[in-house]
Amino acid sequence: SGVLDVDVGRIDYQFSETLGELLDDTVFRGGRGQDQRPVPRFAITIDRGVLRYGSVQQKVMIPVRNLDFQTRGVVDIVGRRVDVVTYIPTVAAAPGLVGNLDKHIGSALGKLVPGVVEKITSIPVRTSGPMDHPSTSMAIDVIGDEFKDVIDPGNLIKGIGDLLGGNKSAPKPPPAKPITPDRRPR
């Protein structure tokens, strides 16, 4: 058991095929290595063969060219399993990933809180499973758990009211004035 302070310096990144499909390749064309910023130091906690790095509150920043990816995760060396969340900046996401975000989140939350998808600046992608064959996909559960501060509760309540037949707390328009006999339109 213990804490390991990690300083990897500059990295030459190479994305897995699965993760690479979630990234917009036009963002990553051009030079490699020489324009890379160093990875800031971070800590790994080790306990009984399980490595943990980053947290919901303090993710590990991984600079990739001019973008800042973030990550947090658990690697179980003994059980040979991983559960890692990588936060992809929305500008680096492939159009299909952003479309899926809009489809999953936009269709549900977008009706309740218009504009919520535009407020999310990174898309969490989870890589989990056995070390030899982990799976990678958008982490919808993380969006719900970690991005709730993006959602204004007042707008959420109003959105639910609107979906249920109108917002009952909204002020009603004044009633129309009745037409009196001497004021009839001609």
ZITA-V852632 format. One record per residue. N is the residue number from 0. RES is the residue in three letters. OMEGA is omega in whole degrees, -180 to 180 (* if undefined). NEAR is the number of other C-alpha atoms within 12 Angstrom. D_CENTER is the distance of its C-alpha to the mean C-alpha in Angstrom with 2 decimals. Layout:
# ZITA-V852632
[[N:RES:OMEGA:NEAR:D_CENTER] [N:RES:OMEGA:NEAR:D_CENTER]]
This chain:
# ZITA-V852632
[[0:SER:178:12:31.45] [1:GLY:179:14:30.27] [2:VAL:-179:15:27.81] [3:LEU:177:16:27.65] [4:ASP:-173:14:26.83] [5:VAL:176:16:25.36] [6:ASP:-175:17:26.01] [7:VAL:-179:17:25.33] [8:GLY:179:16:26.05] [9:ARG:178:20:25.13] [10:ILE:171:20:23.71] [11:ASP:-173:20:24.30] [12:TYR:171:22:21.15] [13:GLN:-176:14:21.45] [14:PHE:175:17:18.63] [15:SER:-179:15:19.50] [16:GLU:-178:12:20.35] [17:THR:180:20:17.56] [18:LEU:179:28:14.77] [19:GLY:178:23:16.84] [20:GLU:-179:20:16.73] [21:LEU:-177:34:12.98] [22:LEU:177:34:13.79] [23:ASP:-175:22:15.89] [24:ASP:179:18:19.19] [25:THR:178:13:20.59] [26:VAL:-172:22:18.41] [27:PHE:178:24:19.96] [28:ARG:177:13:23.55] [29:GLY:-176:13:26.27] [30:GLY:178:14:27.35] [31:ARG:173:18:25.96] [32:GLY:-174:19:26.67] [33:GLN:180:15:28.69] [34:ASP:-179:18:25.86] [35:GLN:173:22:23.62] [36:ARG:179:22:23.01] [37:PRO:176:23:23.55] [38:VAL:177:25:20.94] [39:PRO:178:21:21.40] [40:ARG:176:20:23.16] [41:PHE:-177:26:21.36] [42:ALA:172:24:22.79] [43:ILE:175:26:22.87] [44:THR:-179:24:24.40] [45:ILE:178:20:26.71] [46:ASP:178:18:28.30] [47:ARG:177:14:30.42] [48:GLY:179:18:28.86] [49:VAL:179:23:25.21] [50:LEU:177:28:23.18] [51:ARG:175:31:20.20] [52:TYR:-179:34:18.29] [53:GLY:177:27:15.71] [54:SER:178:22:14.39] [55:VAL:-178:22:11.71] [56:GLN:-175:12:13.79] [57:GLN:-179:14:14.78] [58:LYS:177:27:12.75] [59:VAL:-179:29:14.90] [60:MET:177:28:14.64] [61:ILE:178:32:15.66] [62:PRO:176:28:17.04] [63:VAL:-173:31:17.37] [64:ARG:-177:25:19.94] [65:ASN:-179:22:18.84] [66:LEU:177:24:15.07] [67:ASP:171:26:13.39] [68:PHE:174:31:11.18] [69:GLN:180:33:10.49] [70:THR:172:33:11.31] [71:ARG:-180:33:12.89] [72:GLY:-180:31:15.03] [73:VAL:176:31:18.38] [74:VAL:179:30:21.07] [75:ASP:-177:24:24.13] [76:ILE:-178:19:26.94] [77:VAL:-180:16:29.59] [78:GLY:178:17:27.84] [79:ARG:179:19:26.34] [80:ARG:177:23:22.83] [81:VAL:171:28:19.34] [82:ASP:-173:30:16.04] [83:VAL:175:36:13.57] [84:VAL:176:38:9.80] [85:THR:-179:38:9.04] [86:TYR:-177:42:6.25] [87:ILE:176:35:7.46] [88:PRO:-176:31:8.29] [89:THR:179:30:8.33] [90:VAL:-180:26:12.08] [91:ALA:-176:31:12.35] [92:ALA:176:33:10.84] [93:ALA:180:25:13.74] [94:PRO:180:20:14.66] [95:GLY:179:17:14.59] [96:LEU:178:32:10.93] [97:VAL:177:30:10.19] [98:GLY:177:20:13.05] [99:ASN:177:22:11.78] [100:LEU:-179:36:8.61] [101:ASP:-180:28:11.34] [102:LYS:-177:19:13.71] [103:HIS:-176:22:11.97] [104:ILE:-177:33:10.24] [105:GLY:-179:24:12.64] [106:SER:-180:18:15.63] [107:ALA:-177:22:15.20] [108:LEU:-179:33:13.63] [109:GLY:176:24:14.74] [110:LYS:-179:25:18.26] [111:LEU:-177:27:17.95] [112:VAL:-179:29:16.10] [113:PRO:177:24:16.61] [114:GLY:-177:22:14.28] [115:VAL:-178:31:11.12] [116:VAL:-179:32:9.22] [117:GLU:-178:22:10.84] [118:LYS:-180:25:9.77] [119:ILE:-174:28:6.01] [120:THR:176:24:6.83] [121:SER:-178:33:4.45] [122:ILE:180:41:3.14] [123:PRO:179:39:4.09] [124:VAL:-178:39:7.67] [125:ARG:171:31:10.47] [126:THR:-176:30:14.01] [127:SER:177:25:16.57] [128:GLY:-180:20:20.22] [129:PRO:-178:19:23.50] [130:MET:-177:20:23.59] [131:ASP:-177:13:25.76] [132:HIS:179:14:23.58] [133:PRO:176:20:19.96] [134:SER:-178:23:17.67] [135:THR:178:27:14.29] [136:SER:178:29:11.93] [137:MET:-177:36:8.51] [138:ALA:-179:30:7.67] [139:ILE:-179:26:7.98] [140:ASP:179:19:9.58] [141:VAL:178:24:7.00] [142:ILE:179:32:5.13] [143:GLY:-177:22:8.85] [144:ASP:-169:14:9.88] [145:GLU:-176:22:7.91] [146:PHE:-179:26:7.08] [147:LYS:177:19:10.65] [148:ASP:177:15:12.06] [149:VAL:-176:24:10.68] [150:ILE:178:28:12.86] [151:ASP:-178:19:16.52] [152:PRO:179:16:18.63] [153:GLY:178:16:21.52] [154:ASN:179:21:19.81] [155:LEU:179:25:18.64] [156:ILE:178:22:22.29] [157:LYS:-180:23:23.66] [158:GLY:177:28:21.48] [159:ILE:178:23:22.72] [160:GLY:179:19:26.20] [161:ASP:179:19:26.04] [162:LEU:-178:18:25.02] [163:LEU:175:13:27.91] [164:GLY:177:12:30.52] [165:GLY:-179:15:30.08] [166:ASN:-176:19:29.24] [167:LYS:-179:15:32.35] [168:SER:180:14:31.89] [169:ALA:179:13:32.08] [170:PRO:-180:9:35.56] [171:LYS:178:10:37.90] [172:PRO:179:7:39.69] [173:PRO:180:7:43.37] [174:PRO:178:7:45.81] [175:ALA:179:7:47.75] [176:LYS:179:9:51.16] [177:PRO:179:11:54.02] [178:ILE:178:9:56.52] [179:THR:-175:8:59.91] [180:PRO:-177:8:63.16] [181:ASP:179:8:64.12] [182:ARG:179:9:60.67] [183:ARG:176:9:60.17] [184:PRO:-178:8:58.74] [185:ARG:*:5:61.44]]
